[in-house]
Amino acid sequence: MPHLIIESSLELPSETVENLHKLMGEQETVSIEAVKTRFYSPGISFAGSVSGEPHTAITLKLLSGRDPGLLEQMASNLYDRASELIKEGKVSVEVLNLGIYKK
């Protein structure tokens, strides 16, 4: 834990995904050894009324219990870095607190 899931209509370079992965490991209360990152590029995607409009959705899944201010900071850090690295299309970041999680 945490899980960083990156879904993009773009073929992102592995360096971009790795950069976001490492950024998560630098966050307060997070150890890089615990971060699990996955990247998916769907074959078909839509954004609004336009097929193929570039967009990247980042989801960060965390165990509950972190301060809301810290969650906001993590989301902002991810959004800012992703926006720097991914110049094409739009970027979004969602942070989800998990209730029950077993591994």
Helices and strands as residue ranges (DSSP letters): E 3-8, H 14-25, G 32-34, E 36-40, E 46-47, E 50-51, E 55-63, H 68-85, E 90-98
